Amino acid sequence: MANDGTKKGGSTDHRATYDRFMSVTKWSIIAVAIVLIMMALFLA
């Protein structure tokens, strides 16, 4: 892709999207871990 100079701050947009993705991923993993721990406690 050619950079025609019309999109300024594309790197910061990409970084913000990446940060949101990583945050959602982190909290999803934590939520799954909590659910698994609760299942182990209450269903055992």
Residue frames as a rotation matrix with the C-alpha (Angstrom) as fourth column:
MET 1
0.575 0.818 0.000 0.00
0.818 -0.575 0.000 0.00
0.000 0.000 -1.000 0.00
ALA 2
-0.332 -0.655 0.679 1.21
0.615 -0.696 -0.370 3.45
0.715 0.295 0.634 -0.82
ASN 3
-0.110 0.226 -0.968 1.26
0.882 -0.426 -0.200 6.10
-0.458 -0.876 -0.153 1.84
ASP 4
-0.045 0.161 0.986 -0.41
0.776 -0.616 0.136 9.13
0.629 0.771 -0.097 0.28
GLY 5
-0.896 -0.443 0.034 -0.24
0.311 -0.679 -0.665 11.16
0.317 -0.585 0.746 3.50
THR 6
-0.241 0.879 0.410 -4.01
-0.369 -0.474 0.799 11.43
0.898 0.041 0.439 3.98
LYS 7
0.745 0.479 -0.464 -4.07
0.183 0.522 0.833 9.14
0.641 -0.706 0.301 7.03
LYS 8
-0.248 -0.809 0.533 -2.14
-0.480 -0.375 -0.793 10.67
0.841 -0.452 -0.296 9.88
GLY 9
-0.328 0.044 0.944 -1.77
-0.939 0.095 -0.330 8.78
-0.104 -0.995 0.011 13.12
GLY 10
0.429 0.482 -0.764 -2.45
-0.623 0.770 0.137 5.36
0.655 0.417 0.631 11.62
SER 11
-0.414 -0.676 -0.609 0.15
0.072 0.643 -0.762 3.86
0.907 -0.360 -0.217 13.92
THR 12
-0.896 0.121 0.427 -1.56
-0.443 -0.274 -0.853 5.31
0.013 -0.954 0.299 17.00
ASP 13
0.151 0.983 -0.101 -4.92
-0.984 0.159 0.083 3.95
0.098 0.087 0.991 15.81
HIS 14
0.248 -0.147 -0.958 -3.34
-0.245 0.947 -0.209 0.55
0.937 0.286 0.199 15.38
ARG 15
-0.782 -0.613 -0.115 -1.76
-0.008 0.194 -0.981 0.73
0.624 -0.766 -0.157 18.82
ALA 16
-0.560 0.653 0.510 -5.07
-0.819 -0.343 -0.459 1.70
-0.125 -0.675 0.727 20.45
THR 17
0.450 0.722 -0.525 -6.84
-0.792 0.595 0.139 -1.21
0.412 0.353 0.840 18.75
TYR 18
-0.088 -0.594 -0.800 -4.08
-0.001 0.803 -0.596 -3.60
0.996 -0.052 -0.071 19.83
ASP 19
-0.906 -0.256 0.337 -4.28
-0.298 -0.180 -0.937 -2.34
0.301 -0.950 0.087 23.42
ARG 20
-0.079 0.957 0.278 -8.07
-0.992 -0.047 -0.119 -2.86
-0.101 -0.286 0.953 23.48
PHE 21
0.458 0.202 -0.866 -7.67
-0.492 0.868 -0.058 -6.34
0.740 0.453 0.497 22.02
MET 22
-0.489 -0.735 -0.469 -5.06
0.054 0.512 -0.857 -7.29
0.870 -0.445 -0.211 24.62
SER 23
-0.769 0.270 0.579 -7.24
-0.639 -0.356 -0.682 -5.94
0.022 -0.895 0.446 27.43
VAL 24
0.321 0.941 -0.112 -10.27
-0.942 0.329 0.060 -7.94
0.093 0.086 0.992 26.28
THR 25
0.255 -0.313 -0.915 -8.11
-0.218 0.903 -0.369 -11.04
0.942 0.294 0.162 25.88
LYS 26
-0.786 -0.615 0.071 -6.64
-0.164 0.096 -0.982 -10.65
0.597 -0.783 -0.176 29.36
TRP 27
-0.533 0.645 0.548 -10.02
-0.816 -0.219 -0.535 -10.21
-0.225 -0.732 0.643 31.04
SER 28
0.448 0.670 -0.591 -11.51
-0.796 0.601 0.077 -13.10
0.407 0.436 0.803 29.06
ILE 29
-0.155 -0.600 -0.785 -8.76
-0.028 0.797 -0.603 -15.42
0.988 -0.071 -0.140 30.25
ILE 30
-0.919 -0.155 0.362 -9.27
-0.338 -0.162 -0.927 -14.26
0.202 -0.975 0.097 33.84
ALA 31
-0.076 0.978 0.194 -13.03
-0.991 -0.053 -0.122 -14.83
-0.109 -0.202 0.973 33.55
VAL 32
0.437 0.187 -0.880 -12.55
-0.471 0.881 -0.046 -18.35
0.767 0.435 0.473 32.15
ALA 33
-0.586 -0.720 -0.371 -10.08
0.009 0.453 -0.892 -19.15
0.810 -0.526 -0.259 34.95
ILE 34
-0.748 0.375 0.548 -12.58
-0.658 -0.306 -0.689 -17.97
-0.091 -0.875 0.475 37.58
VAL 35
0.324 0.908 -0.266 -15.37
-0.933 0.353 0.071 -20.04
0.159 0.225 0.961 36.02
LEU 36
0.172 -0.328 -0.929 -13.14
-0.183 0.916 -0.358 -23.12
0.968 0.232 0.097 35.98
ILE 37
-0.867 -0.491 0.080 -12.15
-0.136 0.079 -0.988 -22.60
0.479 -0.868 -0.135 39.62
MET 38
-0.397 0.805 0.441 -15.79
-0.894 -0.231 -0.383 -22.15
-0.207 -0.547 0.811 40.64
MET 39
0.467 0.541 -0.700 -16.75
-0.707 0.704 0.072 -25.31
0.531 0.461 0.711 38.72
ALA 40
-0.296 -0.663 -0.688 -13.98
-0.009 0.722 -0.692 -27.25
0.955 -0.198 -0.220 40.47
LEU 41
-0.925 -0.074 0.374 -15.18
-0.352 -0.207 -0.913 -26.03
0.145 -0.976 0.165 43.88
PHE 42
-0.323 0.913 0.247 -18.91
-0.846 -0.162 -0.509 -26.47
-0.425 -0.374 0.825 43.47
LEU 43
0.526 0.567 -0.634 -19.19
-0.815 0.550 -0.184 -29.46
0.244 0.614 0.751 41.12
ALA 44
-0.443 -0.783 -0.437 -16.57
-0.558 0.622 -0.548 -31.70
0.702 0.002 -0.713 42.70
